[in-house]
Amino acid sequence: MLTFLIVLTVIIAFAVLIGRGTAGSTGIVDRDAQRMNAELTAIAGYTRPDHR
């Protein structure tokens, strides 16, 4: 049982390390994140009384 848990932990750690470097592309712009950021900025701007 202990061996199984150790092996499982190693496999998960390896997958996390590999996935961290290959998940997505660095040259791609995240349009959804930009749109959400713009919407949240607009909402925050309209609710702030000192917004100019």
Protein Blocks (a to p, Z undefined) as FASTA:
>chain_A
ZZmmmmmmmmmmmmmmmmmmmgocfkbccfklmmmmmmmmmmmmmmpmkbZZ
